[in-house]
Amino acid sequence: MVTALADHLWWYDLTGVNATLVDDGGMLTLVDTGLPWHGNELIAGLSDAGYELRDLDRILLTHFDFDHVGGLTAFDGVDATIYVGKRDAPLVTGEQSPPLGNHKGAFQRLISPFLDAPDNEVVPLADGDTVGSFTVYHTPGHTPGHVCYVSETLSLGLLGDLVREDGGRFEPSPWLVSYDTDAVARSISDFAERAPDFEVAVPGHGVPFEKRGSERLDRLAATM
């Protein structure tokens, strides 16, 4: 089941992790795909929003993590291109393995055998690239290739795990699940400074904000 946040925008609450469905000017876009067992729930959500599986045009990933790329293979055979930050793209395709020299990388390496590489084309993204109405912001720290997406047209910020909602406010991604928390702090400050204002803000975990999303991010950035 999906929850409408705004016109042409729906939120999947996948029991602890979020995904988002966006009709971006007629291009149906799924953002992140949850865990491997969320595939059927993601597909059912398309129907709840009034679409069919064949309507899906693209998948945007905020980063490579088991709980954000796990459902990708549910869309094998669907003509939907996958987009992801270029530092994380080789992990999504299986061309590279996560590094053992980092605490989070070692954990990712441990669980990677439980992930299958998607059949769909994977397009790497750099800072400043655009996909439809979305601008890509490279925000490393949680992972080296983490990106956020902002659509001025939709007044929407898709924040992945750069931050998480906790108690009605944003908190930075914590050490346990991040490659580098200093980089997380720098990315929050840089992103808040460079990104345009947006109303709706969807983090990877926690409850989305439907109003004043960028203002809430600015408050966190002021503490970095």
C-alpha positions as CSV (number, residue, x, y, z in Angstrom):
1,M,0.0,0.0,0.0
2,V,1.2,3.5,-0.8
3,T,0.3,6.8,0.9
4,A,-0.2,9.9,-1.3
5,L,2.0,12.8,-0.2
6,A,1.1,15.2,-3.0
7,D,-0.2,15.2,-6.5
8,H,1.7,12.5,-8.4
9,L,3.8,11.5,-5.4
10,W,3.4,8.4,-3.2
11,W,5.3,7.1,-0.1
12,Y,6.0,3.4,0.5
13,D,6.5,2.6,4.2
14,L,8.3,-0.7,3.9
15,T,8.5,-1.5,7.6
16,G,11.5,0.6,8.6
17,V,12.7,1.8,5.2
18,N,11.1,4.1,2.6
19,A,10.6,4.0,-1.1
20,T,8.9,6.7,-3.2
21,L,6.9,6.6,-6.4
22,V,6.8,9.8,-8.5
23,D,5.0,10.7,-11.7
24,D,7.7,13.0,-13.0
25,G,6.0,14.7,-16.0
26,G,4.6,11.4,-17.3
27,M,7.8,9.4,-16.5
28,L,6.9,7.0,-13.7
29,T,9.8,6.9,-11.3
30,L,10.5,4.6,-8.4
31,V,13.1,5.8,-5.8
32,D,14.8,3.0,-3.9
33,T,13.5,-0.5,-3.7
34,G,13.7,-1.7,-0.1
35,L,14.8,-5.2,0.9
36,P,14.7,-8.3,-1.3
37,W,11.3,-9.4,0.0
38,H,9.7,-6.1,-0.7
39,G,9.4,-6.6,-4.5
40,N,5.8,-7.7,-4.4
41,E,4.8,-4.9,-2.2
42,L,6.5,-2.4,-4.5
43,I,4.6,-3.8,-7.5
44,A,1.3,-3.8,-5.6
45,G,1.9,-0.1,-4.8
46,L,2.0,0.7,-8.4
47,S,-1.5,-0.6,-8.8
48,D,-2.7,1.3,-5.6
49,A,-1.4,4.5,-7.3
50,G,-3.3,3.7,-10.5
51,Y,-0.5,2.3,-12.6
52,E,0.7,-1.0,-14.0
53,L,4.1,-2.6,-13.8
54,R,4.7,-1.8,-17.5
55,D,4.2,1.9,-16.8
56,L,7.4,2.1,-14.8
57,D,10.0,4.1,-16.7
58,R,13.0,4.4,-14.3
59,I,14.4,3.6,-10.9
60,L,16.5,6.1,-9.0
61,L,18.7,4.8,-6.3
62,T,20.1,7.0,-3.5
63,H,22.9,4.5,-2.7
64,F,24.0,0.9,-2.6
65,D,22.7,-0.8,0.6
66,F,20.9,-4.0,1.2
67,D,17.7,-2.2,2.3
68,H,17.7,0.2,-0.7
69,V,18.6,-2.0,-3.6
70,G,17.2,-5.4,-2.4
71,G,14.0,-5.2,-4.4
72,L,15.7,-4.4,-7.8
73,T,15.4,-7.8,-9.3
74,A,11.6,-7.7,-9.0
75,F,11.8,-5.4,-12.0
76,D,14.0,-7.6,-14.2
77,G,12.4,-7.7,-17.6
78,V,10.7,-4.4,-17.1
79,D,11.9,-1.6,-19.5
80,A,13.1,0.6,-16.6
81,T,16.6,2.1,-16.5
82,I,18.3,2.2,-13.1
83,Y,20.2,5.3,-12.1
84,V,22.7,5.5,-9.2
85,G,25.7,7.6,-8.0
86,K,28.9,6.6,-10.0
87,R,30.9,5.5,-6.9
88,D,28.1,3.0,-5.9
89,A,27.2,1.9,-9.5
90,P,29.8,-0.9,-9.7
91,L,28.5,-2.3,-6.4
92,V,24.9,-2.4,-7.8
93,T,26.1,-4.2,-11.0
94,G,28.3,-6.6,-9.0
95,E,31.4,-5.5,-10.9
96,Q,33.1,-4.5,-7.6
97,S,32.7,-5.7,-4.0
98,P,32.5,-3.4,-1.0
99,P,35.8,-2.7,0.7
100,L,36.8,-4.8,3.7
101,G,38.9,-1.9,5.2
102,N,35.8,0.0,6.3
103,H,33.4,-1.2,9.1
104,K,30.3,-0.6,6.9
105,G,32.0,-1.8,3.8
106,A,32.9,-5.1,5.6
107,F,29.2,-5.5,6.6
108,Q,28.1,-4.8,3.0
109,R,30.6,-7.4,1.7
110,L,29.2,-9.9,4.2
111,I,25.6,-9.6,2.9
112,S,26.4,-8.9,-0.8
113,P,26.1,-12.7,-1.7
114,F,22.4,-12.3,-0.8
115,L,21.9,-9.7,-3.5
116,D,21.5,-10.4,-7.2
117,A,22.7,-7.9,-9.8
118,P,19.7,-6.5,-11.8
119,D,19.2,-7.2,-15.5
120,N,18.3,-3.6,-16.2
121,E,20.7,-1.1,-17.6
122,V,22.5,0.8,-14.8
123,V,23.5,4.4,-15.5
124,P,26.1,6.1,-13.2
125,L,25.4,9.6,-12.1
126,A,27.7,12.5,-11.2
127,D,27.0,15.6,-9.2
128,G,24.9,18.1,-11.2
129,D,23.5,15.5,-13.6
130,T,19.8,15.6,-14.3
131,V,17.2,12.9,-14.7
132,G,13.9,14.3,-15.7
133,S,13.1,17.2,-13.4
134,F,15.6,15.9,-10.8
135,T,19.0,17.3,-10.2
136,V,21.6,15.0,-8.7
137,Y,23.6,16.0,-5.6
138,H,26.6,13.9,-4.6
139,T,26.4,13.5,-0.8
140,P,29.0,11.0,0.3
141,G,29.5,9.7,3.8
142,H,26.8,7.2,4.3
143,T,28.3,5.5,1.3
144,P,30.9,6.8,-1.1
145,G,28.4,7.2,-3.9
146,H,25.4,8.4,-2.0
147,V,23.3,10.9,-3.9
148,C,20.2,13.0,-3.2
149,Y,17.7,14.1,-5.8
150,V,15.8,17.4,-5.9
151,S,13.0,18.4,-8.2
152,E,12.2,22.1,-8.2
153,T,9.2,21.4,-10.4
154,L,7.8,19.1,-7.8
155,S,9.2,20.9,-4.8
156,L,10.6,17.5,-3.7
157,G,13.8,16.4,-2.0
158,L,14.7,12.7,-1.9
159,L,17.3,12.4,0.8
160,G,18.1,8.7,1.1
161,D,20.2,8.0,4.1
162,L,22.1,11.3,4.3
163,V,19.7,12.0,7.1
164,R,16.9,10.1,8.9
165,E,13.7,11.4,10.6
166,D,13.6,10.9,14.3
167,G,11.1,12.5,16.6
168,G,9.9,15.1,14.0
169,R,13.4,16.3,13.1
170,F,16.2,15.3,10.9
171,E,19.3,13.6,12.3
172,P,22.5,12.8,10.4
173,S,23.3,9.2,9.4
174,P,25.0,7.6,12.4
175,W,28.5,6.0,12.6
176,L,27.3,2.4,12.8
177,V,25.7,2.5,9.3
178,S,28.0,5.1,7.6
179,Y,31.4,4.9,5.9
180,D,32.4,8.3,7.3
181,T,30.4,10.5,9.6
182,D,32.7,13.5,9.0
183,A,31.8,13.3,5.3
184,V,28.1,13.0,6.3
185,A,28.3,16.3,8.1
186,R,30.1,18.0,5.3
187,S,27.6,16.6,2.8
188,I,24.6,17.9,4.9
189,S,26.1,21.4,5.0
190,D,27.0,21.4,1.3
191,F,23.7,20.0,0.2
192,A,21.7,22.5,2.3
193,E,23.7,25.3,0.9
194,R,23.5,24.3,-2.8
195,A,20.0,22.8,-3.1
196,P,17.0,24.9,-3.9
197,D,14.1,25.1,-1.5
198,F,11.6,22.2,-1.5
199,E,8.5,21.4,0.5
200,V,8.3,17.6,0.6
201,A,11.3,15.8,2.0
202,V,11.5,12.0,2.0
203,P,14.4,10.4,4.0
204,G,15.3,6.8,3.7
205,H,14.1,6.1,7.2
206,G,11.4,7.7,9.2
207,V,8.4,9.7,8.3
208,P,8.5,12.1,5.4
209,F,7.9,15.8,5.8
210,E,5.1,17.2,3.6
211,K,5.9,20.9,4.3
212,R,9.1,23.0,4.8
213,G,11.4,20.1,4.1
214,S,14.4,22.2,3.1
215,E,13.9,24.4,6.2
216,R,14.2,21.3,8.4
217,L,17.3,20.3,6.7
218,D,18.7,23.8,7.1
219,R,18.2,23.5,10.9
220,L,20.3,20.4,11.0
221,A,23.0,21.9,8.8
222,A,23.3,24.8,11.2
223,T,24.5,22.4,13.9
224,M,27.1,20.7,11.7
